[in-house]
């Protein structure tokens, strides 16, 4: 049940951020902590930054 509560909170947070003009990119924790370089490259590609 906790996962569903967190998922709903995430959805509400995403909606709030999107309503303010932000783009939300989500990544799993293990990707953030274990593959940081790949994550940063992914964000750079999304933002069209070299």
mmCIF entry with sequence, helices, sheets and N, C-alpha, C, O atoms, coordinates in Angstrom:
data_MODEL
# 
_entry.id   MODEL 
# 
_entity.id                         1 
_entity.type                       polymer 
_entity.pdbx_number_of_molecules   1 
# 
_entity_poly.entity_id                      1 
_entity_poly.type                           'polypeptide(L)' 
_entity_poly.nstd_linkage                   no 
_entity_poly.nstd_monomer                   no 
_entity_poly.pdbx_seq_one_letter_code       
;(UNK)(UNK)(UNK)(UNK)(UNK)(UNK)(UNK)(UNK)(UNK)(UNK)(UNK)(UNK)(UNK)(UNK)(UNK)(UNK)
(UNK)(UNK)(UNK)(UNK)(UNK)(UNK)(UNK)(UNK)(UNK)(UNK)(UNK)(UNK)(UNK)(UNK)(UNK)(UNK)
(UNK)(UNK)(UNK)(UNK)(UNK)(UNK)(UNK)(UNK)(UNK)(UNK)(UNK)(UNK)(UNK)(UNK)(UNK)(UNK)
(UNK)(UNK)
;
_entity_poly.pdbx_seq_one_letter_code_can   XXXXXXXXXXXXXXXXXXXXXXXXXXXXXXXXXXXXXXXXXXXXXXXXXX 
_entity_poly.pdbx_strand_id                 A 
# 
loop_
_entity_poly_seq.entity_id 
_entity_poly_seq.num 
_entity_poly_seq.mon_id 
_entity_poly_seq.hetero 
1 1  UNK n 
1 2  UNK n 
1 3  UNK n 
1 4  UNK n 
1 5  UNK n 
1 6  UNK n 
1 7  UNK n 
1 8  UNK n 
1 9  UNK n 
1 10 UNK n 
1 11 UNK n 
1 12 UNK n 
1 13 UNK n 
1 14 UNK n 
1 15 UNK n 
1 16 UNK n 
1 17 UNK n 
1 18 UNK n 
1 19 UNK n 
1 20 UNK n 
1 21 UNK n 
1 22 UNK n 
1 23 UNK n 
1 24 UNK n 
1 25 UNK n 
1 26 UNK n 
1 27 UNK n 
1 28 UNK n 
1 29 UNK n 
1 30 UNK n 
1 31 UNK n 
1 32 UNK n 
1 33 UNK n 
1 34 UNK n 
1 35 UNK n 
1 36 UNK n 
1 37 UNK n 
1 38 UNK n 
1 39 UNK n 
1 40 UNK n 
1 41 UNK n 
1 42 UNK n 
1 43 UNK n 
1 44 UNK n 
1 45 UNK n 
1 46 UNK n 
1 47 UNK n 
1 48 UNK n 
1 49 UNK n 
1 50 UNK n 
# 
_struct_asym.id          A 
_struct_asym.entity_id   1 
# 
loop_
_struct_conf.conf_type_id 
_struct_conf.id 
_struct_conf.pdbx_PDB_helix_id 
_struct_conf.beg_label_comp_id 
_struct_conf.beg_label_asym_id 
_struct_conf.beg_label_seq_id 
_struct_conf.pdbx_beg_PDB_ins_code 
_struct_conf.end_label_comp_id 
_struct_conf.end_label_asym_id 
_struct_conf.end_label_seq_id 
_struct_conf.pdbx_end_PDB_ins_code 
_struct_conf.beg_auth_comp_id 
_struct_conf.beg_auth_asym_id 
_struct_conf.beg_auth_seq_id 
_struct_conf.end_auth_comp_id 
_struct_conf.end_auth_asym_id 
_struct_conf.end_auth_seq_id 
_struct_conf.pdbx_PDB_helix_class 
_struct_conf.details 
_struct_conf.pdbx_PDB_helix_length 
HELX_P HELX_P1 AA1 UNK A 2  ? UNK A 19 ? UNK A 2  UNK A 19 1 ? 18 
HELX_P HELX_P2 AA2 UNK A 29 ? UNK A 34 ? UNK A 29 UNK A 34 1 ? 6  
HELX_P HELX_P3 AA3 UNK A 36 ? UNK A 46 ? UNK A 36 UNK A 46 1 ? 11 
# 
_struct_conf_type.id          HELX_P 
_struct_conf_type.criteria    ? 
_struct_conf_type.reference   ? 
# 
loop_
_atom_site.group_PDB 
_atom_site.id 
_atom_site.type_symbol 
_atom_site.label_atom_id 
_atom_site.label_alt_id 
_atom_site.label_comp_id 
_atom_site.label_asym_id 
_atom_site.label_entity_id 
_atom_site.label_seq_id 
_atom_site.pdbx_PDB_ins_code 
_atom_site.Cartn_x 
_atom_site.Cartn_y 
_atom_site.Cartn_z 
_atom_site.occupancy 
_atom_site.B_iso_or_equiv 
_atom_site.pdbx_formal_charge 
_atom_site.auth_seq_id 
_atom_site.auth_comp_id 
_atom_site.auth_asym_id 
_atom_site.auth_atom_id 
_atom_site.pdbx_PDB_model_num 
ATOM 1   N N  . UNK A 1 1  ? 0.817  -1.203 0.000   1.00 0.00 ? 1  UNK A N  1 
ATOM 2   C CA . UNK A 1 1  ? 0.000  0.000  0.000   1.00 0.00 ? 1  UNK A CA 1 
ATOM 3   C C  . UNK A 1 1  ? 0.857  1.262  0.000   1.00 0.00 ? 1  UNK A C  1 
ATOM 4   O O  . UNK A 1 1  ? 0.468  2.273  -0.585  1.00 0.00 ? 1  UNK A O  1 
ATOM 5   N N  . UNK A 1 2  ? 2.018  1.213  0.650   1.00 0.00 ? 2  UNK A N  1 
ATOM 6   C CA . UNK A 1 2  ? 2.884  2.393  0.716   1.00 0.00 ? 2  UNK A CA 1 
ATOM 7   C C  . UNK A 1 2  ? 3.306  2.819  -0.686  1.00 0.00 ? 2  UNK A C  1 
ATOM 8   O O  . UNK A 1 2  ? 3.348  4.011  -0.987  1.00 0.00 ? 2  UNK A O  1 
ATOM 9   N N  . UNK A 1 3  ? 3.619  1.847  -1.543  1.00 0.00 ? 3  UNK A N  1 
ATOM 10  C CA . UNK A 1 3  ? 4.018  2.169  -2.907  1.00 0.00 ? 3  UNK A CA 1 
ATOM 11  C C  . UNK A 1 3  ? 2.941  2.927  -3.662  1.00 0.00 ? 3  UNK A C  1 
ATOM 12  O O  . UNK A 1 3  ? 3.238  3.846  -4.425  1.00 0.00 ? 3  UNK A O  1 
ATOM 13  N N  . UNK A 1 4  ? 1.681  2.538  -3.448  1.00 0.00 ? 4  UNK A N  1 
ATOM 14  C CA . UNK A 1 4  ? 0.578  3.226  -4.117  1.00 0.00 ? 4  UNK A CA 1 
ATOM 15  C C  . UNK A 1 4  ? 0.418  4.645  -3.602  1.00 0.00 ? 4  UNK A C  1 
ATOM 16  O O  . UNK A 1 4  ? 0.110  5.557  -4.369  1.00 0.00 ? 4  UNK A O  1 
ATOM 17  N N  . UNK A 1 5  ? 0.625  4.836  -2.301  1.00 0.00 ? 5  UNK A N  1 
ATOM 18  C CA . UNK A 1 5  ? 0.536  6.174  -1.718  1.00 0.00 ? 5  UNK A CA 1 
ATOM 19  C C  . UNK A 1 5  ? 1.635  7.054  -2.298  1.00 0.00 ? 5  UNK A C  1 
ATOM 20  O O  . UNK A 1 5  ? 1.381  8.191  -2.695  1.00 0.00 ? 5  UNK A O  1 
ATOM 21  N N  . UNK A 1 6  ? 2.857  6.528  -2.347  1.00 0.00 ? 6  UNK A N  1 
ATOM 22  C CA . UNK A 1 6  ? 3.975  7.290  -2.911  1.00 0.00 ? 6  UNK A CA 1 
ATOM 23  C C  . UNK A 1 6  ? 3.745  7.595  -4.387  1.00 0.00 ? 6  UNK A C  1 
ATOM 24  O O  . UNK A 1 6  ? 4.057  8.692  -4.853  1.00 0.00 ? 6  UNK A O  1 
ATOM 25  N N  . UNK A 1 7  ? 3.203  6.636  -5.119  1.00 0.00 ? 7  UNK A N  1 
ATOM 26  C CA . UNK A 1 7  ? 2.930  6.838  -6.536  1.00 0.00 ? 7  UNK A CA 1 
ATOM 27  C C  . UNK A 1 7  ? 1.926  7.970  -6.724  1.00 0.00 ? 7  UNK A C  1 
ATOM 28  O O  . UNK A 1 7  ? 2.094  8.811  -7.607  1.00 0.00 ? 7  UNK A O  1 
ATOM 29  N N  . UNK A 1 8  ? 0.894  7.994  -5.906  1.00 0.00 ? 8  UNK A N  1 
ATOM 30  C CA . UNK A 1 8  ? -0.111 9.054  -5.992  1.00 0.00 ? 8  UNK A CA 1 
ATOM 31  C C  . UNK A 1 8  ? 0.510  10.408 -5.651  1.00 0.00 ? 8  UNK A C  1 
ATOM 32  O O  . UNK A 1 8  ? 0.230  11.404 -6.317  1.00 0.00 ? 8  UNK A O  1 
ATOM 33  N N  . UNK A 1 9  ? 1.352  10.447 -4.614  1.00 0.00 ? 9  UNK A N  1 
ATOM 34  C CA . UNK A 1 9  ? 2.038  11.701 -4.259  1.00 0.00 ? 9  UNK A CA 1 
ATOM 35  C C  . UNK A 1 9  ? 2.930  12.169 -5.402  1.00 0.00 ? 9  UNK A C  1 
ATOM 36  O O  . UNK A 1 9  ? 2.981  13.360 -5.710  1.00 0.00 ? 9  UNK A O  1 
ATOM 37  N N  . UNK A 1 10 ? 3.634  11.226 -6.030  1.00 0.00 ? 10 UNK A N  1 
ATOM 38  C CA . UNK A 1 10 ? 4.492  11.565 -7.169  1.00 0.00 ? 10 UNK A CA 1 
ATOM 39  C C  . UNK A 1 10 ? 3.665  12.149 -8.308  1.00 0.00 ? 10 UNK A C  1 
ATOM 40  O O  . UNK A 1 10 ? 4.062  13.139 -8.923  1.00 0.00 ? 10 UNK A O  1 
ATOM 41  N N  . UNK A 1 11 ? 2.517  11.537 -8.588  1.00 0.00 ? 11 UNK A N  1 
ATOM 42  C CA . UNK A 1 11 ? 1.652  12.024 -9.664  1.00 0.00 ? 11 UNK A CA 1 
ATOM 43  C C  . UNK A 1 11 ? 1.159  13.438 -9.367  1.00 0.00 ? 11 UNK A C  1 
ATOM 44  O O  . UNK A 1 11 ? 1.148  14.294 -10.252 1.00 0.00 ? 11 UNK A O  1 
ATOM 45  N N  . UNK A 1 12 ? 0.755  13.681 -8.127  1.00 0.00 ? 12 UNK A N  1 
ATOM 46  C CA . UNK A 1 12 ? 0.280  15.013 -7.745  1.00 0.00 ? 12 UNK A CA 1 
ATOM 47  C C  . UNK A 1 12 ? 1.405  16.042 -7.839  1.00 0.00 ? 12 UNK A C  1 
ATOM 48  O O  . UNK A 1 12 ? 1.191  17.157 -8.314  1.00 0.00 ? 12 UNK A O  1 
ATOM 49  N N  . UNK A 1 13 ? 2.598  15.671 -7.389  1.00 0.00 ? 13 UNK A N  1 
ATOM 50  C CA . UNK A 1 13 ? 3.752  16.565 -7.465  1.00 0.00 ? 13 UNK A CA 1 
ATOM 51  C C  . UNK A 1 13 ? 4.085  16.873 -8.923  1.00 0.00 ? 13 UNK A C  1 
ATOM 52  O O  . UNK A 1 13 ? 4.362  18.019 -9.279  1.00 0.00 ? 13 UNK A O  1 
ATOM 53  N N  . UNK A 1 14 ? 4.054  15.833 -9.764  1.00 0.00 ? 14 UNK A N  1 
ATOM 54  C CA . UNK A 1 14 ? 4.320  16.028 -11.191 1.00 0.00 ? 14 UNK A CA 1 
ATOM 55  C C  . UNK A 1 14 ? 3.304  16.979 -11.814 1.00 0.00 ? 14 UNK A C  1 
ATOM 56  O O  . UNK A 1 14 ? 3.672  17.863 -12.587 1.00 0.00 ? 14 UNK A O  1 
ATOM 57  N N  . UNK A 1 15 ? 2.043  16.804 -11.484 1.00 0.00 ? 15 UNK A N  1 
ATOM 58  C CA . UNK A 1 15 ? 0.996  17.681 -12.014 1.00 0.00 ? 15 UNK A CA 1 
ATOM 59  C C  . UNK A 1 15 ? 1.241  19.125 -11.595 1.00 0.00 ? 15 UNK A C  1 
ATOM 60  O O  . UNK A 1 15 ? 1.118  20.040 -12.409 1.00 0.00 ? 15 UNK A O  1 
ATOM 61  N N  . UNK A 1 16 ? 1.585  19.328 -10.336 1.00 0.00 ? 16 UNK A N  1 
ATOM 62  C CA . UNK A 1 16 ? 1.863  20.685 -9.846  1.00 0.00 ? 16 UNK A CA 1 
ATOM 63  C C  . UNK A 1 16 ? 3.033  21.310 -10.598 1.00 0.00 ? 16 UNK A C  1 
ATOM 64  O O  . UNK A 1 16 ? 2.949  22.453 -11.046 1.00 0.00 ? 16 UNK A O  1 
ATOM 65  N N  . UNK A 1 17 ? 4.119  20.561 -10.734 1.00 0.00 ? 17 UNK A N  1 
ATOM 66  C CA . UNK A 1 17 ? 5.299  21.080 -11.427 1.00 0.00 ? 17 UNK A CA 1 
ATOM 67  C C  . UNK A 1 17 ? 4.995  21.379 -12.894 1.00 0.00 ? 17 UNK A C  1 
ATOM 68  O O  . UNK A 1 17 ? 5.407  22.412 -13.421 1.00 0.00 ? 17 UNK A O  1 
ATOM 69  N N  . UNK A 1 18 ? 4.271  20.469 -13.549 1.00 0.00 ? 18 UNK A N  1 
ATOM 70  C CA . UNK A 1 18 ? 3.927  20.672 -14.955 1.00 0.00 ? 18 UNK A CA 1 
ATOM 71  C C  . UNK A 1 18 ? 3.022  21.886 -15.125 1.00 0.00 ? 18 UNK A C  1 
ATOM 72  O O  . UNK A 1 18 ? 3.138  22.611 -16.113 1.00 0.00 ? 18 UNK A O  1 
ATOM 73  N N  . UNK A 1 19 ? 2.121  22.114 -14.169 1.00 0.00 ? 19 UNK A N  1 
ATOM 74  C CA . UNK A 1 19 ? 1.224  23.275 -14.264 1.00 0.00 ? 19 UNK A CA 1 
ATOM 75  C C  . UNK A 1 19 ? 1.994  24.587 -14.141 1.00 0.00 ? 19 UNK A C  1 
ATOM 76  O O  . UNK A 1 19 ? 1.511  25.638 -14.563 1.00 0.00 ? 19 UNK A O  1 
ATOM 77  N N  . UNK A 1 20 ? 3.193  24.522 -13.562 1.00 0.00 ? 20 UNK A N  1 
ATOM 78  C CA . UNK A 1 20 ? 4.043  25.709 -13.435 1.00 0.00 ? 20 UNK A CA 1 
ATOM 79  C C  . UNK A 1 20 ? 5.044  25.818 -14.587 1.00 0.00 ? 20 UNK A C  1 
ATOM 80  O O  . UNK A 1 20 ? 5.889  26.713 -14.598 1.00 0.00 ? 20 UNK A O  1 
ATOM 81  N N  . UNK A 1 21 ? 4.945  24.908 -15.549 1.00 0.00 ? 21 UNK A N  1 
ATOM 82  C CA . UNK A 1 21 ? 5.802  24.977 -16.721 1.00 0.00 ? 21 UNK A CA 1 
ATOM 83  C C  . UNK A 1 21 ? 7.054  24.124 -16.668 1.00 0.00 ? 21 UNK A C  1 
ATOM 84  O O  . UNK A 1 21 ? 7.879  24.182 -17.580 1.00 0.00 ? 21 UNK A O  1 
ATOM 85  N N  . UNK A 1 22 ? 7.210  23.335 -15.621 1.00 0.00 ? 22 UNK A N  1 
ATOM 86  C CA . UNK A 1 22 ? 8.388  22.475 -15.507 1.00 0.00 ? 22 UNK A CA 1 
ATOM 87  C C  . UNK A 1 22 ? 8.167  21.163 -16.249 1.00 0.00 ? 22 UNK A C  1 
ATOM 88  O O  . UNK A 1 22 ? 7.033  20.708 -16.399 1.00 0.00 ? 22 UNK A O  1 
ATOM 89  N N  . UNK A 1 23 ? 9.252  20.565 -16.708 1.00 0.00 ? 23 UNK A N  1 
ATOM 90  C CA . UNK A 1 23 ? 9.234  19.221 -17.268 1.00 0.00 ? 23 UNK A CA 1 
ATOM 91  C C  . UNK A 1 23 ? 9.789  18.286 -16.208 1.00 0.00 ? 23 UNK A C  1 
ATOM 92  O O  . UNK A 1 23 ? 10.803 18.585 -15.576 1.00 0.00 ? 23 UNK A O  1 
ATOM 93  N N  . UNK A 1 24 ? 9.130  17.164 -16.015 1.00 0.00 ? 24 UNK A N  1 
ATOM 94  C CA . UNK A 1 24 ? 9.550  16.209 -14.990 1.00 0.00 ? 24 UNK A CA 1 
ATOM 95  C C  . UNK A 1 24 ? 10.171 14.994 -15.666 1.00 0.00 ? 24 UNK A C  1 
ATOM 96  O O  . UNK A 1 24 ? 9.548  14.349 -16.509 1.00 0.00 ? 24 UNK A O  1 
ATOM 97  N N  . UNK A 1 25 ? 11.396 14.696 -15.288 1.00 0.00 ? 25 UNK A N  1 
ATOM 98  C CA . UNK A 1 25 ? 12.072 13.480 -15.727 1.00 0.00 ? 25 UNK A CA 1 
ATOM 99  C C  . UNK A 1 25 ? 12.232 12.600 -14.497 1.00 0.00 ? 25 UNK A C  1 
ATOM 100 O O  . UNK A 1 25 ? 12.746 13.052 -13.474 1.00 0.00 ? 25 UNK A O  1 
ATOM 101 N N  . UNK A 1 26 ? 11.804 11.365 -14.584 1.00 0.00 ? 26 UNK A N  1 
ATOM 102 C CA . UNK A 1 26 ? 11.881 10.469 -13.426 1.00 0.00 ? 26 UNK A CA 1 
ATOM 103 C C  . UNK A 1 26 ? 12.845 9.329  -13.700 1.00 0.00 ? 26 UNK A C  1 
ATOM 104 O O  . UNK A 1 26 ? 12.891 8.771  -14.796 1.00 0.00 ? 26 UNK A O  1 
ATOM 105 N N  . UNK A 1 27 ? 13.610 9.003  -12.677 1.00 0.00 ? 27 UNK A N  1 
ATOM 106 C CA . UNK A 1 27 ? 14.567 7.903  -12.747 1.00 0.00 ? 27 UNK A CA 1 
ATOM 107 C C  . UNK A 1 27 ? 14.492 7.108  -11.450 1.00 0.00 ? 27 UNK A C  1 
ATOM 108 O O  . UNK A 1 27 ? 14.230 7.661  -10.382 1.00 0.00 ? 27 UNK A O  1 
ATOM 109 N N  . UNK A 1 28 ? 14.724 5.811  -11.558 1.00 0.00 ? 28 UNK A N  1 
ATOM 110 C CA . UNK A 1 28 ? 14.757 4.961  -10.373 1.00 0.00 ? 28 UNK A CA 1 
ATOM 111 C C  . UNK A 1 28 ? 16.004 5.267  -9.559  1.00 0.00 ? 28 UNK A C  1 
ATOM 112 O O  . UNK A 1 28 ? 17.035 5.658  -10.106 1.00 0.00 ? 28 UNK A O  1 
ATOM 113 N N  . UNK A 1 29 ? 15.900 5.086  -8.242  1.00 0.00 ? 29 UNK A N  1 
ATOM 114 C CA . UNK A 1 29 ? 17.012 5.398  -7.339  1.00 0.00 ? 29 UNK A CA 1 
ATOM 115 C C  . UNK A 1 29 ? 18.300 4.686  -7.727  1.00 0.00 ? 29 UNK A C  1 
ATOM 116 O O  . UNK A 1 29 ? 19.371 5.291  -7.702  1.00 0.00 ? 29 UNK A O  1 
ATOM 117 N N  . UNK A 1 30 ? 18.209 3.408  -8.084  1.00 0.00 ? 30 UNK A N  1 
ATOM 118 C CA . UNK A 1 30 ? 19.432 2.670  -8.411  1.00 0.00 ? 30 UNK A CA 1 
ATOM 119 C C  . UNK A 1 30 ? 20.115 3.259  -9.638  1.00 0.00 ? 30 UNK A C  1 
ATOM 120 O O  . UNK A 1 30 ? 21.336 3.165  -9.765  1.00 0.00 ? 30 UNK A O  1 
ATOM 121 N N  . UNK A 1 31 ? 19.355 3.860  -10.540 1.00 0.00 ? 31 UNK A N  1 
ATOM 122 C CA . UNK A 1 31 ? 19.938 4.517  -11.708 1.00 0.00 ? 31 UNK A CA 1 
ATOM 123 C C  . UNK A 1 31 ? 20.644 5.803  -11.280 1.00 0.00 ? 31 UNK A C  1 
ATOM 124 O O  . UNK A 1 31 ? 21.735 6.110  -11.762 1.00 0.00 ? 31 UNK A O  1 
ATOM 125 N N  . UNK A 1 32 ? 20.020 6.548  -10.377 1.00 0.00 ? 32 UNK A N  1 
ATOM 126 C CA . UNK A 1 32 ? 20.601 7.807  -9.895  1.00 0.00 ? 32 UNK A CA 1 
ATOM 127 C C  . UNK A 1 32 ? 21.900 7.545  -9.141  1.00 0.00 ? 32 UNK A C  1 
ATOM 128 O O  . UNK A 1 32 ? 22.900 8.230  -9.358  1.00 0.00 ? 32 UNK A O  1 
ATOM 129 N N  . UNK A 1 33 ? 21.884 6.561  -8.264  1.00 0.00 ? 33 UNK A N  1 
ATOM 130 C CA . UNK A 1 33 ? 23.051 6.309  -7.419  1.00 0.00 ? 33 UNK A CA 1 
ATOM 131 C C  . UNK A 1 33 ? 24.092 5.405  -8.069  1.00 0.00 ? 33 UNK A C  1 
ATOM 132 O O  . UNK A 1 33 ? 25.258 5.433  -7.677  1.00 0.00 ? 33 UNK A O  1 
ATOM 133 N N  . UNK A 1 34 ? 23.694 4.606  -9.054  1.00 0.00 ? 34 UNK A N  1 
ATOM 134 C CA . UNK A 1 34 ? 24.635 3.671  -9.650  1.00 0.00 ? 34 UNK A CA 1 
ATOM 135 C C  . UNK A 1 34 ? 25.087 4.020  -11.049 1.00 0.00 ? 34 UNK A C  1 
ATOM 136 O O  . UNK A 1 34 ? 26.119 3.528  -11.505 1.00 0.00 ? 34 UNK A O  1 
ATOM 137 N N  . UNK A 1 35 ? 24.339 4.855  -11.736 1.00 0.00 ? 35 UNK A N  1 
ATOM 138 C CA . UNK A 1 35 ? 24.633 5.181  -13.135 1.00 0.00 ? 35 UNK A CA 1 
ATOM 139 C C  . UNK A 1 35 ? 24.547 6.686  -13.360 1.00 0.00 ? 35 UNK A C  1 
ATOM 140 O O  . UNK A 1 35 ? 23.956 7.140  -14.340 1.00 0.00 ? 35 UNK A O  1 
ATOM 141 N N  . UNK A 1 36 ? 25.131 7.446  -12.464 1.00 0.00 ? 36 UNK A N  1 
ATOM 142 C CA . UNK A 1 36 ? 24.993 8.899  -12.499 1.00 0.00 ? 36 UNK A CA 1 
ATOM 143 C C  . UNK A 1 36 ? 25.478 9.502  -13.812 1.00 0.00 ? 36 UNK A C  1 
ATOM 144 O O  . UNK A 1 36 ? 24.831 10.399 -14.353 1.00 0.00 ? 36 UNK A O  1 
ATOM 145 N N  . UNK A 1 37 ? 26.602 9.028  -14.330 1.00 0.00 ? 37 UNK A N  1 
ATOM 146 C CA . UNK A 1 37 ? 27.122 9.571  -15.586 1.00 0.00 ? 37 UNK A CA 1 
ATOM 147 C C  . UNK A 1 37 ? 26.128 9.373  -16.731 1.00 0.00 ? 37 UNK A C  1 
ATOM 148 O O  . UNK A 1 37 ? 25.916 10.274 -17.542 1.00 0.00 ? 37 UNK A O  1 
ATOM 149 N N  . UNK A 1 38 ? 25.520 8.186  -16.788 1.00 0.00 ? 38 UNK A N  1 
ATOM 150 C CA . UNK A 1 38 ? 24.525 7.924  -17.829 1.00 0.00 ? 38 UNK A CA 1 
ATOM 151 C C  . UNK A 1 38 ? 23.291 8.798  -17.637 1.00 0.00 ? 38 UNK A C  1 
ATOM 152 O O  . UNK A 1 38 ? 22.713 9.291  -18.605 1.00 0.00 ? 38 UNK A O  1 
ATOM 153 N N  . UNK A 1 39 ? 22.899 8.984  -16.401 1.00 0.00 ? 39 UNK A N  1 
ATOM 154 C CA . UNK A 1 39 ? 21.747 9.829  -16.101 1.00 0.00 ? 39 UNK A CA 1 
ATOM 155 C C  . UNK A 1 39 ? 22.012 11.263 -16.553 1.00 0.00 ? 39 UNK A C  1 
ATOM 156 O O  . UNK A 1 39 ? 21.152 11.885 -17.176 1.00 0.00 ? 39 UNK A O  1 
ATOM 157 N N  . UNK A 1 40 ? 23.186 11.786 -16.245 1.00 0.00 ? 40 UNK A N  1 
ATOM 158 C CA . UNK A 1 40 ? 23.528 13.150 -16.645 1.00 0.00 ? 40 UNK A CA 1 
ATOM 159 C C  . UNK A 1 40 ? 23.572 13.286 -18.163 1.00 0.00 ? 40 UNK A C  1 
ATOM 160 O O  . UNK A 1 40 ? 23.144 14.304 -18.708 1.00 0.00 ? 40 UNK A O  1 
ATOM 161 N N  . UNK A 1 41 ? 24.082 12.277 -18.842 1.00 0.00 ? 41 UNK A N  1 
ATOM 162 C CA . UNK A 1 41 ? 24.093 12.298 -20.307 1.00 0.00 ? 41 UNK A CA 1 
ATOM 163 C C  . UNK A 1 41 ? 22.669 12.307 -20.851 1.00 0.00 ? 41 UNK A C  1 
ATOM 164 O O  . UNK A 1 41 ? 22.376 13.007 -21.821 1.00 0.00 ? 41 UNK A O  1 
ATOM 165 N N  . UNK A 1 42 ? 21.798 11.540 -20.235 1.00 0.00 ? 42 UNK A N  1 
ATOM 166 C CA . UNK A 1 42 ? 20.398 11.496 -20.651 1.00 0.00 ? 42 UNK A CA 1 
ATOM 167 C C  . UNK A 1 42 ? 19.740 12.866 -20.490 1.00 0.00 ? 42 UNK A C  1 
ATOM 168 O O  . UNK A 1 42 ? 19.000 13.313 -21.366 1.00 0.00 ? 42 UNK A O  1 
ATOM 169 N N  . UNK A 1 43 ? 20.010 13.518 -19.383 1.00 0.00 ? 43 UNK A N  1 
ATOM 170 C CA . UNK A 1 43 ? 19.453 14.853 -19.137 1.00 0.00 ? 43 UNK A CA 1 
ATOM 171 C C  . UNK A 1 43 ? 20.013 15.854 -20.142 1.00 0.00 ? 43 UNK A C  1 
ATOM 172 O O  . UNK A 1 43 ? 19.276 16.689 -20.667 1.00 0.00 ? 43 UNK A O  1 
ATOM 173 N N  . UNK A 1 44 ? 21.308 15.773 -20.409 1.00 0.00 ? 44 UNK A N  1 
ATOM 174 C CA . UNK A 1 44 ? 21.920 16.665 -21.400 1.00 0.00 ? 44 UNK A CA 1 
ATOM 175 C C  . UNK A 1 44 ? 21.271 16.484 -22.770 1.00 0.00 ? 44 UNK A C  1 
ATOM 176 O O  . UNK A 1 44 ? 20.986 17.462 -23.460 1.00 0.00 ? 44 UNK A O  1 
ATOM 177 N N  . UNK A 1 45 ? 21.039 15.231 -23.163 1.00 0.00 ? 45 UNK A N  1 
ATOM 178 C CA . UNK A 1 45 ? 20.391 14.963 -24.448 1.00 0.00 ? 45 UNK A CA 1 
ATOM 179 C C  . UNK A 1 45 ? 18.994 15.562 -24.470 1.00 0.00 ? 45 UNK A C  1 
ATOM 180 O O  . UNK A 1 45 ? 18.585 16.159 -25.466 1.00 0.00 ? 45 UNK A O  1 
ATOM 181 N N  . UNK A 1 46 ? 18.266 15.402 -23.378 1.00 0.00 ? 46 UNK A N  1 
ATOM 182 C CA . UNK A 1 46 ? 16.910 15.947 -23.311 1.00 0.00 ? 46 UNK A CA 1 
ATOM 183 C C  . UNK A 1 46 ? 16.931 17.466 -23.463 1.00 0.00 ? 46 UNK A C  1 
ATOM 184 O O  . UNK A 1 46 ? 16.058 18.047 -24.108 1.00 0.00 ? 46 UNK A O  1 
ATOM 185 N N  . UNK A 1 47 ? 17.926 18.095 -22.867 1.00 0.00 ? 47 UNK A N  1 
ATOM 186 C CA . UNK A 1 47 ? 18.034 19.563 -22.897 1.00 0.00 ? 47 UNK A CA 1 
ATOM 187 C C  . UNK A 1 47 ? 18.791 20.076 -24.115 1.00 0.00 ? 47 UNK A C  1 
ATOM 188 O O  . UNK A 1 47 ? 18.979 21.283 -24.265 1.00 0.00 ? 47 UNK A O  1 
ATOM 189 N N  . UNK A 1 48 ? 19.227 19.168 -24.987 1.00 0.00 ? 48 UNK A N  1 
ATOM 190 C CA . UNK A 1 48 ? 20.016 19.533 -26.170 1.00 0.00 ? 48 UNK A CA 1 
ATOM 191 C C  . UNK A 1 48 ? 21.289 20.278 -25.796 1.00 0.00 ? 48 UNK A C  1 
ATOM 192 O O  . UNK A 1 48 ? 21.638 21.283 -26.415 1.00 0.00 ? 48 UNK A O  1 
ATOM 193 N N  . UNK A 1 49 ? 21.980 19.774 -24.777 1.00 0.00 ? 49 UNK A N  1 
ATOM 194 C CA . UNK A 1 49 ? 23.235 20.361 -24.315 1.00 0.00 ? 49 UNK A CA 1 
ATOM 195 C C  . UNK A 1 49 ? 24.351 19.370 -24.620 1.00 0.00 ? 49 UNK A C  1 
ATOM 196 O O  . UNK A 1 49 ? 24.214 18.173 -24.369 1.00 0.00 ? 49 UNK A O  1 
ATOM 197 N N  . UNK A 1 50 ? 25.439 19.869 -25.153 1.00 0.00 ? 50 UNK A N  1 
ATOM 198 C CA . UNK A 1 50 ? 26.593 19.001 -25.464 1.00 0.00 ? 50 UNK A CA 1 
ATOM 199 C C  . UNK A 1 50 ? 27.575 19.005 -24.334 1.00 0.00 ? 50 UNK A C  1 
ATOM 200 O O  . UNK A 1 50 ? 28.606 18.337 -24.410 1.00 0.00 ? 50 UNK A O  1 
# 
